[in-house]
Amino acid sequence: MAYDVQQLLDMTQQQLDELFTASPAGEIPSGEAEGTAIIAPGTRYTESIAKMINFFGWQGKVFDPANGVLKNKVSPFGIQAIVAKVYKGDSWLDQKECIVLDYSKTSVVAHWIRDEIRLISPAFYLGKVYWGKERLIDFCLKF
């Protein structure tokens, strides 16, 4: 099934978790992706919060698989900052393979953050964000 951003924004946390666990890691992506934060899934606030975050804060990621890194696009100007190492590893959610976005050794600002992504549709990834070992939010990336 092909998914889009709106479908993910309409899902509950349980539905997002089930989709993530049922999806393959996929290949490490390349290039620029438009990102959408998924906060308070399954509530009427999810879409409004996502729009506000996208405008004022985080807008997506730019992957460089040849060097095993990415940069986040932040601010209304899409500045590329906050580097992460990118590699395949086991998910903290279900211990199956995912693509890990690891900030622990590359960022002073986000060194306690770990993202995990899996391919849910062609050129479309669902992600989980961890702060330490605690799950924080979900997000999606459209290439």
N, CA, C and O atoms as CSV, one atom per row, in Angstrom:
chain,resi,resn,atom,element,x,y,z
A,1,MET,N,N,0.837,-1.183,0.000
A,1,MET,CA,C,0.000,0.000,0.000
A,1,MET,C,C,0.885,1.251,0.000
A,1,MET,O,O,1.866,1.318,0.740
A,2,ALA,N,N,0.547,2.211,-0.806
A,2,ALA,CA,C,1.258,3.490,-0.823
A,2,ALA,C,C,0.680,4.398,0.261
A,2,ALA,O,O,-0.537,4.508,0.403
A,3,TYR,N,N,1.549,5.036,1.013
A,3,TYR,CA,C,1.126,5.942,2.080
A,3,TYR,C,C,1.473,7.371,1.710
A,3,TYR,O,O,2.343,7.623,0.876
A,4,ASP,N,N,0.765,8.317,2.355
A,4,ASP,CA,C,1.126,9.723,2.211
A,4,ASP,C,C,1.162,10.354,3.606
A,4,ASP,O,O,0.767,9.732,4.592
A,5,VAL,N,N,1.637,11.584,3.668
A,5,VAL,CA,C,1.806,12.267,4.946
A,5,VAL,C,C,0.487,12.359,5.704
A,5,VAL,O,O,0.449,12.091,6.905
A,6,GLN,N,N,-0.582,12.728,5.031
A,6,GLN,CA,C,-1.868,12.894,5.715
A,6,GLN,C,C,-2.331,11.598,6.372
A,6,GLN,O,O,-2.862,11.622,7.482
A,7,GLN,N,N,-2.135,10.468,5.697
A,7,GLN,CA,C,-2.525,9.187,6.296
A,7,GLN,C,C,-1.773,8.953,7.602
A,7,GLN,O,O,-2.356,8.487,8.581
A,8,LEU,N,N,-0.487,9.272,7.620
A,8,LEU,CA,C,0.295,9.075,8.839
A,8,LEU,C,C,-0.160,10.025,9.942
A,8,LEU,O,O,-0.232,9.631,11.106
A,9,LEU,N,N,-0.467,11.270,9.589
A,9,LEU,CA,C,-0.943,12.237,10.583
A,9,LEU,C,C,-2.278,11.822,11.188
A,9,LEU,O,O,-2.597,12.218,12.309
A,10,ASP,N,N,-3.059,11.032,10.463
A,10,ASP,CA,C,-4.360,10.568,10.947
A,10,ASP,C,C,-4.272,9.290,11.788
A,10,ASP,O,O,-5.265,8.888,12.395
A,11,MET,N,N,-3.110,8.650,11.833
A,11,MET,CA,C,-2.963,7.382,12.550
A,11,MET,C,C,-2.767,7.596,14.050
A,11,MET,O,O,-2.313,8.650,14.496
A,12,THR,N,N,-3.125,6.560,14.813
A,12,THR,CA,C,-2.840,6.537,16.248
A,12,THR,C,C,-1.395,6.079,16.450
A,12,THR,O,O,-0.742,5.619,15.513
A,13,GLN,N,N,-0.909,6.210,17.680
A,13,GLN,CA,C,0.444,5.732,17.976
A,13,GLN,C,C,0.556,4.235,17.717
A,13,GLN,O,O,1.562,3.771,17.180
A,14,GLN,N,N,-0.459,3.485,18.093
A,14,GLN,CA,C,-0.430,2.040,17.873
A,14,GLN,C,C,-0.347,1.711,16.383
A,14,GLN,O,O,0.406,0.821,15.988
A,15,GLN,N,N,-1.104,2.414,15.564
A,15,GLN,CA,C,-1.059,2.176,14.117
A,15,GLN,C,C,0.308,2.533,13.534
A,15,GLN,O,O,0.820,1.815,12.674
A,16,LEU,N,N,0.901,3.630,13.992
A,16,LEU,CA,C,2.242,4.005,13.528
A,16,LEU,C,C,3.266,2.947,13.932
A,16,LEU,O,O,4.131,2.583,13.135
A,17,ASP,N,N,3.170,2.455,15.161
A,17,ASP,CA,C,4.094,1.419,15.627
A,17,ASP,C,C,3.927,0.132,14.827
A,17,ASP,O,O,4.915,-0.511,14.474
A,18,GLU,N,N,2.685,-0.246,14.540
A,18,GLU,CA,C,2.433,-1.460,13.755
A,18,GLU,C,C,2.976,-1.318,12.339
A,18,GLU,O,O,3.550,-2.266,11.803
A,19,LEU,N,N,2.806,-0.156,11.729
A,19,LEU,CA,C,3.340,0.078,10.389
A,19,LEU,C,C,4.863,0.012,10.408
A,19,LEU,O,O,5.465,-0.592,9.521
A,20,PHE,N,N,5.484,0.619,11.395
A,20,PHE,CA,C,6.944,0.603,11.507
A,20,PHE,C,C,7.454,-0.830,11.660
A,20,PHE,O,O,8.384,-1.231,10.961
A,21,THR,N,N,6.861,-1.598,12.557
A,21,THR,CA,C,7.345,-2.955,12.803
A,21,THR,C,C,7.085,-3.888,11.622
A,21,THR,O,O,7.792,-4.884,11.463
A,22,ALA,N,N,6.095,-3.589,10.798
A,22,ALA,CA,C,5.783,-4.423,9.629
A,22,ALA,C,C,6.602,-4.046,8.393
A,22,ALA,O,O,6.516,-4.724,7.370
A,23,SER,N,N,7.391,-2.979,8.475
A,23,SER,CA,C,8.097,-2.460,7.299
A,23,SER,C,C,9.567,-2.864,7.297
A,23,SER,O,O,10.164,-3.055,8.357
A,24,PRO,N,N,10.151,-2.993,6.103
A,24,PRO,CA,C,11.577,-3.317,5.998
A,24,PRO,C,C,12.430,-2.068,6.220
A,24,PRO,O,O,11.939,-0.944,6.119
A,25,ALA,N,N,13.693,-2.275,6.520
A,25,ALA,CA,C,14.607,-1.135,6.671
A,25,ALA,C,C,14.709,-0.357,5.367
A,25,ALA,O,O,14.723,0.873,5.374
A,26,GLY,N,N,14.780,-1.068,4.253
A,26,GLY,CA,C,15.013,-0.406,2.974
A,26,GLY,C,C,16.470,-0.008,2.855
A,26,GLY,O,O,17.277,-0.280,3.744
A,27,GLU,N,N,16.796,0.632,1.755
A,27,GLU,CA,C,18.165,1.100,1.545
A,27,GLU,C,C,18.358,2.451,2.225
A,27,GLU,O,O,17.405,3.209,2.404
A,28,ILE,N,N,19.588,2.739,2.596
A,28,ILE,CA,C,19.896,4.062,3.133
A,28,ILE,C,C,19.628,5.072,2.030
A,28,ILE,O,O,20.197,4.969,0.943
A,29,PRO,N,N,18.763,6.049,2.298
A,29,PRO,CA,C,18.376,6.985,1.238
A,29,PRO,C,C,19.507,7.946,0.868
A,29,PRO,O,O,20.505,8.075,1.578
A,30,SER,N,N,19.312,8.610,-0.261
A,30,SER,CA,C,20.285,9.573,-0.760
A,30,SER,C,C,19.566,10.856,-1.141
A,30,SER,O,O,18.497,10.819,-1.751
A,31,GLY,N,N,20.153,11.989,-0.780
A,31,GLY,CA,C,19.599,13.271,-1.185
A,31,GLY,C,C,18.700,13.898,-0.147
A,31,GLY,O,O,18.728,13.545,1.031
A,32,GLU,N,N,17.901,14.836,-0.614
A,32,GLU,CA,C,17.086,15.682,0.249
A,32,GLU,C,C,15.686,15.109,0.434
A,32,GLU,O,O,15.042,14.683,-0.524
A,33,ALA,N,N,15.227,15.106,1.688
A,33,ALA,CA,C,13.882,14.629,2.018
A,33,ALA,C,C,13.117,15.705,2.759
A,33,ALA,O,O,13.666,16.391,3.621
A,34,GLU,N,N,11.856,15.849,2.421
A,34,GLU,CA,C,10.959,16.735,3.162
A,34,GLU,C,C,10.467,15.980,4.385
A,34,GLU,O,O,9.964,14.862,4.273
A,35,GLY,N,N,10.612,16.592,5.551
A,35,GLY,CA,C,10.234,15.928,6.786
A,35,GLY,C,C,8.972,16.492,7.399
A,35,GLY,O,O,8.666,17.677,7.257
A,36,THR,N,N,8.238,15.620,8.087
A,36,THR,CA,C,7.054,16.028,8.839
A,36,THR,C,C,7.110,15.374,10.211
A,36,THR,O,O,7.208,14.151,10.314
A,37,ALA,N,N,7.048,16.182,11.266
A,37,ALA,CA,C,6.997,15.662,12.625
A,37,ALA,C,C,5.584,15.171,12.915
A,37,ALA,O,O,4.604,15.809,12.529
A,38,ILE,N,N,5.487,14.038,13.594
A,38,ILE,CA,C,4.185,13.474,13.970
A,38,ILE,C,C,4.136,13.454,15.493
A,38,ILE,O,O,4.698,12.569,16.137
A,39,ILE,N,N,3.456,14.445,16.051
A,39,ILE,CA,C,3.369,14.618,17.497
A,39,ILE,C,C,1.903,14.514,17.899
A,39,ILE,O,O,1.021,15.004,17.193
A,40,ALA,N,N,1.652,13.880,19.026
A,40,ALA,CA,C,0.284,13.653,19.511
A,40,ALA,C,C,-0.537,12.900,18.466
A,40,ALA,O,O,-1.622,13.347,18.093
A,41,PRO,N,N,-0.018,11.735,17.980
A,41,PRO,CA,C,-0.739,11.006,16.933
A,41,PRO,C,C,-2.136,10.596,17.369
A,41,PRO,O,O,-2.379,10.235,18.521
A,42,GLY,N,N,-3.041,10.665,16.401
A,42,GLY,CA,C,-4.413,10.266,16.645
A,42,GLY,C,C,-5.265,11.336,17.309
A,42,GLY,O,O,-6.402,11.069,17.699
A,43,THR,N,N,-4.721,12.554,17.444
A,43,THR,CA,C,-5.500,13.644,18.036
A,43,THR,C,C,-5.735,14.729,16.993
A,43,THR,O,O,-5.125,14.722,15.924
A,44,ARG,N,N,-6.612,15.647,17.312
A,44,ARG,CA,C,-6.906,16.726,16.368
A,44,ARG,C,C,-5.781,17.749,16.288
A,44,ARG,O,O,-5.812,18.626,15.425
A,45,TYR,N,N,-4.787,17.655,17.172
A,45,TYR,CA,C,-3.683,18.618,17.189
A,45,TYR,C,C,-2.517,18.215,16.298
A,45,TYR,O,O,-1.670,19.051,15.983
A,46,THR,N,N,-2.454,16.966,15.891
A,46,THR,CA,C,-1.300,16.436,15.176
A,46,THR,C,C,-0.935,17.269,13.953
A,46,THR,O,O,0.225,17.653,13.798
A,47,GLU,N,N,-1.885,17.550,13.095
A,47,GLU,CA,C,-1.598,18.274,11.857
A,47,GLU,C,C,-1.148,19.708,12.131
A,47,GLU,O,O,-0.218,20.189,11.484
A,48,SER,N,N,-1.778,20.392,13.063
A,48,SER,CA,C,-1.407,21.776,13.390
A,48,SER,C,C,0.005,21.854,13.958
A,48,SER,O,O,0.780,22.737,13.589
A,49,ILE,N,N,0.336,20.931,14.855
A,49,ILE,CA,C,1.681,20.904,15.436
A,49,ILE,C,C,2.713,20.642,14.346
A,49,ILE,O,O,3.758,21.293,14.316
A,50,ALA,N,N,2.434,19.701,13.455
A,50,ALA,CA,C,3.367,19.376,12.367
A,50,ALA,C,C,3.641,20.596,11.496
A,50,ALA,O,O,4.787,20.857,11.132
A,51,LYS,N,N,2.601,21.337,11.165
A,51,LYS,CA,C,2.777,22.534,10.325
A,51,LYS,C,C,3.628,23.586,11.025
A,51,LYS,O,O,4.483,24.214,10.400
A,52,MET,N,N,3.401,23.778,12.305
A,52,MET,CA,C,4.152,24.776,13.054
A,52,MET,C,C,5.633,24.384,13.146
A,52,MET,O,O,6.510,25.227,12.954
A,53,ILE,N,N,5.908,23.124,13.435
A,53,ILE,CA,C,7.292,22.658,13.524
A,53,ILE,C,C,7.985,22.796,12.179
A,53,ILE,O,O,9.130,23.244,12.116
A,54,ASN,N,N,7.304,22.417,11.103
A,54,ASN,CA,C,7.913,22.513,9.777
A,54,ASN,C,C,8.242,23.949,9.398
A,54,ASN,O,O,9.261,24.198,8.754
A,55,PHE,N,N,7.410,24.878,9.780
A,55,PHE,CA,C,7.664,26.267,9.406
A,55,PHE,C,C,8.773,26.881,10.251
A,55,PHE,O,O,9.681,27.515,9.714
A,56,PHE,N,N,8.709,26.699,11.566
A,56,PHE,CA,C,9.638,27.385,12.461
A,56,PHE,C,C,10.892,26.582,12.802
A,56,PHE,O,O,11.895,27.169,13.206
A,57,GLY,N,N,10.864,25.281,12.652
A,57,GLY,CA,C,11.984,24.477,13.127
A,57,GLY,C,C,12.540,23.528,12.104
A,57,GLY,O,O,13.280,23.926,11.204
A,58,TRP,N,N,12.182,22.272,12.243
A,58,TRP,CA,C,12.761,21.204,11.437
A,58,TRP,C,C,11.977,21.016,10.145
A,58,TRP,O,O,10.748,20.942,10.159
A,59,GLN,N,N,12.701,20.938,9.021
A,59,GLN,CA,C,12.044,20.806,7.717
A,59,GLN,C,C,12.374,19.516,6.983
A,59,GLN,O,O,11.715,19.185,5.998
A,60,GLY,N,N,13.376,18.786,7.439
A,60,GLY,CA,C,13.724,17.544,6.771
A,60,GLY,C,C,15.182,17.186,6.976
A,60,GLY,O,O,15.845,17.697,7.879
A,61,LYS,N,N,15.671,16.295,6.119
A,61,LYS,CA,C,17.041,15.799,6.235
A,61,LYS,C,C,17.658,15.686,4.848
A,61,LYS,O,O,16.958,15.511,3.851
A,62,VAL,N,N,18.986,15.790,4.804
A,62,VAL,CA,C,19.743,15.610,3.571
A,62,VAL,C,C,20.745,14.487,3.822
A,62,VAL,O,O,21.645,14.619,4.651
A,63,PHE,N,N,20.578,13.375,3.095
A,63,PHE,CA,C,21.396,12.180,3.294
A,63,PHE,C,C,22.566,12.136,2.320
A,63,PHE,O,O,22.430,12.464,1.142
A,64,ASP,N,N,23.715,11.723,2.840
A,64,ASP,CA,C,24.928,11.493,2.053
A,64,ASP,C,C,25.404,10.072,2.363
A,64,ASP,O,O,26.288,9.889,3.200
A,65,PRO,N,N,24.823,9.058,1.693
A,65,PRO,CA,C,25.152,7.675,2.035
A,65,PRO,C,C,26.606,7.304,1.744
A,65,PRO,O,O,27.149,6.416,2.401
A,66,ALA,N,N,27.243,7.957,0.784
A,66,ALA,CA,C,28.641,7.652,0.469
A,66,ALA,C,C,29.548,7.920,1.669
A,66,ALA,O,O,30.546,7.227,1.869
A,67,ASN,N,N,29.194,8.926,2.464
A,67,ASN,CA,C,29.978,9.266,3.648
A,67,ASN,C,C,29.316,8.816,4.945
A,67,ASN,O,O,29.859,9.039,6.027
A,68,GLY,N,N,28.140,8.180,4.845
A,68,GLY,CA,C,27.446,7.660,6.015
A,68,GLY,C,C,26.970,8.729,6.980
A,68,GLY,O,O,26.994,8.528,8.194
A,69,VAL,N,N,26.533,9.879,6.442
A,69,VAL,CA,C,26.070,10.969,7.296
A,69,VAL,C,C,24.810,11.618,6.727
A,69,VAL,O,O,24.415,11.364,5.589
A,70,LEU,N,N,24.204,12.449,7.539
A,70,LEU,CA,C,23.103,13.310,7.096
A,70,LEU,C,C,23.208,14.625,7.828
A,70,LEU,O,O,23.893,14.738,8.844
A,71,LYS,N,N,22.512,15.626,7.294
A,71,LYS,CA,C,22.334,16.912,7.970
A,71,LYS,C,C,20.845,17.205,7.998
A,71,LYS,O,O,20.118,16.877,7.061
A,72,ASN,N,N,20.402,17.820,9.073
A,72,ASN,CA,C,19.012,18.235,9.196
A,72,ASN,C,C,18.825,19.613,8.588
A,72,ASN,O,O,19.705,20.470,8.674
A,73,LYS,N,N,17.663,19.817,7.971
A,73,LYS,CA,C,17.288,21.148,7.483
A,73,LYS,C,C,16.468,21.806,8.582
A,73,LYS,O,O,15.415,21.304,8.977
A,74,VAL,N,N,16.970,22.944,9.073
A,74,VAL,CA,C,16.308,23.629,10.179
A,74,VAL,C,C,16.103,25.098,9.859
A,74,VAL,O,O,16.761,25.651,8.978
A,75,SER,N,N,15.197,25.717,10.574
A,75,SER,CA,C,14.820,27.128,10.475
A,75,SER,C,C,13.966,27.375,9.242
A,75,SER,O,O,13.917,26.537,8.341
A,76,PRO,N,N,13.299,28.510,9.197
A,76,PRO,CA,C,12.493,28.827,8.017
A,76,PRO,C,C,13.319,28.920,6.735
A,76,PRO,O,O,12.767,28.927,5.634
A,77,PHE,N,N,14.644,28.993,6.881
A,77,PHE,CA,C,15.515,29.137,5.716
A,77,PHE,C,C,16.117,27.818,5.243
A,77,PHE,O,O,16.867,27.802,4.267
A,78,GLY,N,N,15.805,26.714,5.916
A,78,GLY,CA,C,16.299,25.409,5.500
A,78,GLY,C,C,17.797,25.237,5.648
A,78,GLY,O,O,18.421,24.537,4.851
A,79,ILE,N,N,18.386,25.868,6.661
A,79,ILE,CA,C,19.820,25.750,6.909
A,79,ILE,C,C,20.145,24.298,7.234
A,79,ILE,O,O,19.424,23.650,7.993
A,80,GLN,N,N,21.236,23.786,6.658
A,80,GLN,CA,C,21.650,22.411,6.923
A,80,GLN,C,C,22.590,22.391,8.125
A,80,GLN,O,O,23.664,22.993,8.100
A,81,ALA,N,N,22.172,21.692,9.171
A,81,ALA,CA,C,22.935,21.628,10.415
A,81,ALA,C,C,22.596,20.334,11.141
A,81,ALA,O,O,21.764,19.556,10.675
A,82,ILE,N,N,23.224,20.110,12.255
A,82,ILE,CA,C,22.985,18.960,13.131
A,82,ILE,C,C,23.235,17.655,12.363
A,82,ILE,O,O,22.321,17.062,11.789
A,83,VAL,N,N,24.477,17.242,12.373
A,83,VAL,CA,C,24.948,16.072,11.628
A,83,VAL,C,C,24.693,14.797,12.423
A,83,VAL,O,O,24.777,14.791,13.651
A,84,ALA,N,N,24.379,13.712,11.707
A,84,ALA,CA,C,24.231,12.387,12.315
A,84,ALA,C,C,24.963,11.357,11.465
A,84,ALA,O,O,25.065,11.502,10.247
A,85,LYS,N,N,25.469,10.321,12.117
A,85,LYS,CA,C,25.991,9.148,11.416
A,85,LYS,C,C,24.794,8.303,10.987
A,85,LYS,O,O,23.797,8.220,11.704
A,86,VAL,N,N,24.897,7.676,9.814
A,86,VAL,CA,C,23.802,6.867,9.273
A,86,VAL,C,C,24.328,5.462,8.994
A,86,VAL,O,O,25.337,5.292,8.310
A,87,TYR,N,N,23.636,4.456,9.532
A,87,TYR,CA,C,24.031,3.065,9.323
A,87,TYR,C,C,22.841,2.159,9.622
A,87,TYR,O,O,21.846,2.598,10.199
A,88,LYS,N,N,22.947,0.895,9.226
A,88,LYS,CA,C,21.903,-0.078,9.550
A,88,LYS,C,C,22.231,-0.738,10.883
A,88,LYS,O,O,23.385,-1.041,11.186
A,89,GLY,N,N,21.175,-0.951,11.672
A,89,GLY,CA,C,21.321,-1.581,12.974
A,89,GLY,C,C,19.970,-2.077,13.449
A,89,GLY,O,O,18.969,-1.946,12.745
A,90,ASP,N,N,19.943,-2.644,14.638
A,90,ASP,CA,C,18.697,-3.159,15.201
A,90,ASP,C,C,17.885,-2.029,15.826
A,90,ASP,O,O,18.427,-1.153,16.500
A,91,SER,N,N,16.586,-2.065,15.592
A,91,SER,CA,C,15.670,-1.081,16.166
A,91,SER,C,C,15.503,-1.331,17.658
A,91,SER,O,O,15.464,-2.479,18.102
A,92,TRP,N,N,15.407,-0.273,18.413
A,92,TRP,CA,C,15.107,-0.399,19.831
A,92,TRP,C,C,13.642,-0.770,20.043
A,92,TRP,O,O,13.282,-1.252,21.117
A,93,LEU,N,N,12.795,-0.556,19.045
A,93,LEU,CA,C,11.371,-0.865,19.178
A,93,LEU,C,C,11.107,-2.364,19.083
A,93,LEU,O,O,10.367,-2.917,19.896
A,94,ASP,N,N,11.714,-3.027,18.086
A,94,ASP,CA,C,11.407,-4.449,17.865
A,94,ASP,C,C,12.629,-5.319,17.581
A,94,ASP,O,O,12.481,-6.490,17.233
A,95,GLN,N,N,13.816,-4.773,17.721
A,95,GLN,CA,C,15.072,-5.495,17.527
A,95,GLN,C,C,15.259,-6.037,16.109
A,95,GLN,O,O,16.072,-6.938,15.903
A,96,LYS,N,N,14.528,-5.511,15.135
A,96,LYS,CA,C,14.716,-5.876,13.731
A,96,LYS,C,C,15.494,-4.757,13.042
A,96,LYS,O,O,15.607,-3.650,13.568
A,97,GLU,N,N,16.031,-5.065,11.852
A,97,GLU,CA,C,16.878,-4.104,11.154
A,97,GLU,C,C,16.133,-2.817,10.794
A,97,GLU,O,O,14.979,-2.843,10.365
A,98,CYS,N,N,16.813,-1.717,10.977
A,98,CYS,CA,C,16.315,-0.397,10.586
A,98,CYS,C,C,17.521,0.436,10.153
A,98,CYS,O,O,18.661,-0.025,10.224
A,99,ILE,N,N,17.266,1.639,9.713
A,99,ILE,CA,C,18.336,2.588,9.430
A,99,ILE,C,C,18.431,3.506,10.641
A,99,ILE,O,O,17.459,4.160,11.019
A,100,VAL,N,N,19.617,3.544,11.242
A,100,VAL,CA,C,19.851,4.327,12.452
A,100,VAL,C,C,20.455,5.674,12.071
A,100,VAL,O,O,21.379,5.742,11.261
A,101,LEU,N,N,19.931,6.734,12.657
A,101,LEU,CA,C,20.461,8.088,12.508
A,101,LEU,C,C,20.980,8.469,13.896
A,101,LEU,O,O,20.211,8.833,14.786
A,102,ASP,N,N,22.288,8.376,14.058
A,102,ASP,CA,C,22.934,8.424,15.366
A,102,ASP,C,C,23.662,9.755,15.564
A,102,ASP,O,O,24.635,10.048,14.868
A,103,TYR,N,N,23.189,10.546,16.505
A,103,TYR,CA,C,23.762,11.864,16.786
A,103,TYR,C,C,24.762,11.837,17.942
A,103,TYR,O,O,25.323,12.879,18.281
A,104,SER,N,N,24.999,10.685,18.551
A,104,SER,CA,C,25.756,10.609,19.803
A,104,SER,C,C,27.204,11.079,19.692
A,104,SER,O,O,27.756,11.585,20.669
A,105,LYS,N,N,27.821,10.925,18.541
A,105,LYS,CA,C,29.228,11.311,18.392
A,105,LYS,C,C,29.433,12.469,17.414
A,105,LYS,O,O,30.569,12.847,17.131
A,106,THR,N,N,28.346,13.028,16.902
A,106,THR,CA,C,28.474,14.059,15.866
A,106,THR,C,C,27.860,15.393,16.251
A,106,THR,O,O,28.070,16.384,15.552
A,107,SER,N,N,27.110,15.448,17.339
A,107,SER,CA,C,26.379,16.673,17.655
A,107,SER,C,C,26.420,16.993,19.143
A,107,SER,O,O,26.071,16.159,19.978
A,108,VAL,N,N,26.846,18.194,19.462
A,108,VAL,CA,C,26.780,18.666,20.839
A,108,VAL,C,C,25.327,18.949,21.208
A,108,VAL,O,O,24.895,18.668,22.326
A,109,VAL,N,N,24.587,19.502,20.269
A,109,VAL,CA,C,23.194,19.884,20.496
A,109,VAL,C,C,22.292,18.666,20.675
A,109,VAL,O,O,21.415,18.671,21.539
A,110,ALA,N,N,22.495,17.632,19.876
A,110,ALA,CA,C,21.566,16.489,19.849
A,110,ALA,C,C,22.246,15.163,20.190
A,110,ALA,O,O,21.800,14.113,19.727
A,111,HIS,N,N,23.305,15.189,20.981
A,111,HIS,CA,C,24.068,13.957,21.222
A,111,HIS,C,C,23.273,12.862,21.922
A,111,HIS,O,O,23.687,11.703,21.891
A,112,TRP,N,N,22.168,13.182,22.539
A,112,TRP,CA,C,21.332,12.188,23.225
A,112,TRP,C,C,20.189,11.676,22.337
A,112,TRP,O,O,19.353,10.893,22.790
A,113,ILE,N,N,20.156,12.120,21.069
A,113,ILE,CA,C,19.071,11.743,20.153
A,113,ILE,C,C,19.498,10.594,19.243
A,113,ILE,O,O,20.625,10.553,18.750
A,114,ARG,N,N,18.572,9.666,19.033
A,114,ARG,CA,C,18.738,8.579,18.063
A,114,ARG,C,C,17.427,8.483,17.296
A,114,ARG,O,O,16.352,8.398,17.890
A,115,ASP,N,N,17.526,8.497,15.973
A,115,ASP,CA,C,16.363,8.275,15.114
A,115,ASP,C,C,16.498,6.903,14.472
A,115,ASP,O,O,17.605,6.407,14.263
A,116,GLU,N,N,15.370,6.306,14.165
A,116,GLU,CA,C,15.324,5.061,13.401
A,116,GLU,C,C,14.302,5.242,12.295
A,116,GLU,O,O,13.220,5.778,12.531
A,117,ILE,N,N,14.638,4.796,11.083
A,117,ILE,CA,C,13.685,4.898,9.973
A,117,ILE,C,C,13.547,3.561,9.265
A,117,ILE,O,O,14.456,2.730,9.255
A,118,ARG,N,N,12.359,3.388,8.668
A,118,ARG,CA,C,12.084,2.236,7.804
A,118,ARG,C,C,11.272,2.703,6.602
A,118,ARG,O,O,10.516,3.672,6.675
A,119,LEU,N,N,11.449,1.992,5.502
A,119,LEU,CA,C,10.776,2.301,4.240
A,119,LEU,C,C,9.338,1.779,4.287
A,119,LEU,O,O,9.116,0.582,4.465
A,120,ILE,N,N,8.356,2.685,4.126
A,120,ILE,CA,C,6.950,2.263,4.173
A,120,ILE,C,C,6.281,2.313,2.809
A,120,ILE,O,O,5.248,1.672,2.609
A,121,SER,N,N,6.837,3.048,1.881
A,121,SER,CA,C,6.386,3.162,0.488
A,121,SER,C,C,7.603,3.598,-0.311
A,121,SER,O,O,8.586,4.052,0.274
A,122,PRO,N,N,7.562,3.471,-1.632
A,122,PRO,CA,C,8.714,3.949,-2.405
A,122,PRO,C,C,9.049,5.407,-2.065
A,122,PRO,O,O,8.186,6.284,-2.118
A,123,ALA,N,N,10.308,5.645,-1.720
A,123,ALA,CA,C,10.828,6.986,-1.404
A,123,ALA,C,C,10.118,7.643,-0.217
A,123,ALA,O,O,10.059,8.870,-0.136
A,124,PHE,N,N,9.575,6.832,0.709
A,124,PHE,CA,C,8.834,7.359,1.854
A,124,PHE,C,C,9.176,6.533,3.091
A,124,PHE,O,O,8.951,5.323,3.118
A,125,TYR,N,N,9.719,7.192,4.112
A,125,TYR,CA,C,10.187,6.525,5.323
A,125,TYR,C,C,9.403,7.011,6.537
A,125,TYR,O,O,9.035,8.182,6.629
A,126,LEU,N,N,9.154,6.086,7.470
A,126,LEU,CA,C,8.576,6.414,8.769
A,126,LEU,C,C,9.693,6.320,9.792
A,126,LEU,O,O,10.505,5.395,9.751
A,127,GLY,N,N,9.735,7.284,10.716
A,127,GLY,CA,C,10.808,7.303,11.701
A,127,GLY,C,C,10.316,7.413,13.129
A,127,GLY,O,O,9.209,7.877,13.404
A,128,LYS,N,N,11.183,6.966,14.031
A,128,LYS,CA,C,10.982,7.074,15.475
A,128,LYS,C,C,12.138,7.893,16.032
A,128,LYS,O,O,13.275,7.745,15.584
A,129,VAL,N,N,11.861,8.749,16.996
A,129,VAL,CA,C,12.898,9.544,17.651
A,129,VAL,C,C,12.994,9.102,19.107
A,129,VAL,O,O,11.985,8.998,19.805
A,130,TYR,N,N,14.221,8.846,19.554
A,130,TYR,CA,C,14.492,8.500,20.948
A,130,TYR,C,C,15.336,9.595,21.586
A,130,TYR,O,O,16.253,10.127,20.961
A,131,TRP,N,N,15.025,9.922,22.816
A,131,TRP,CA,C,15.833,10.818,23.640
A,131,TRP,C,C,16.417,9.924,24.727
A,131,TRP,O,O,15.698,9.498,25.632
A,132,GLY,N,N,17.705,9.640,24.646
A,132,GLY,CA,C,18.260,8.586,25.482
A,132,GLY,C,C,17.633,7.282,25.008
A,132,GLY,O,O,17.731,6.936,23.831
A,133,LYS,N,N,16.995,6.564,25.913
A,133,LYS,CA,C,16.289,5.332,25.533
A,133,LYS,C,C,14.771,5.531,25.490
A,133,LYS,O,O,14.030,4.588,25.215
A,134,GLU,N,N,14.313,6.742,25.759
A,134,GLU,CA,C,12.879,7.035,25.785
A,134,GLU,C,C,12.386,7.458,24.407
A,134,GLU,O,O,12.986,8.315,23.758
A,135,ARG,N,N,11.283,6.846,23.967
A,135,ARG,CA,C,10.687,7.269,22.692
A,135,ARG,C,C,10.081,8.640,22.855
A,135,ARG,O,O,9.423,8.935,23.854
A,136,LEU,N,N,10.312,9.484,21.851
A,136,LEU,CA,C,9.868,10.867,21.943
A,136,LEU,C,C,8.722,11.157,20.979
A,136,LEU,O,O,7.605,11.442,21.410
A,137,ILE,N,N,8.993,11.084,19.671
A,137,ILE,CA,C,7.986,11.380,18.645
A,137,ILE,C,C,8.215,10.485,17.439
A,137,ILE,O,O,9.176,9.717,17.388
A,138,ASP,N,N,7.317,10.598,16.470
A,138,ASP,CA,C,7.466,9.957,15.170
A,138,ASP,C,C,7.680,11.053,14.130
A,138,ASP,O,O,7.436,12.231,14.392
A,139,PHE,N,N,8.138,10.651,12.952
A,139,PHE,CA,C,8.279,11.589,11.841
A,139,PHE,C,C,8.265,10.800,10.546
A,139,PHE,O,O,8.401,9.576,10.553
A,140,CYS,N,N,8.101,11.502,9.435
A,140,CYS,CA,C,8.205,10.844,8.136
A,140,CYS,C,C,9.092,11.674,7.220
A,140,CYS,O,O,9.240,12.884,7.392
A,141,LEU,N,N,9.672,10.997,6.248
A,141,LEU,CA,C,10.563,11.613,5.266
A,141,LEU,C,C,10.109,11.226,3.877
A,141,LEU,O,O,9.998,10.041,3.561
A,142,LYS,N,N,9.846,12.217,3.046
A,142,LYS,CA,C,9.423,11.996,1.656
A,142,LYS,C,C,10.527,12.493,0.734
A,142,LYS,O,O,10.913,13.661,0.781
A,143,PHE,N,N,11.035,11.582,-0.116
A,143,PHE,CA,C,12.098,11.919,-1.074
A,143,PHE,C,C,11.514,12.213,-2.438
A,143,PHE,O,O,12.254,12.516,-3.374
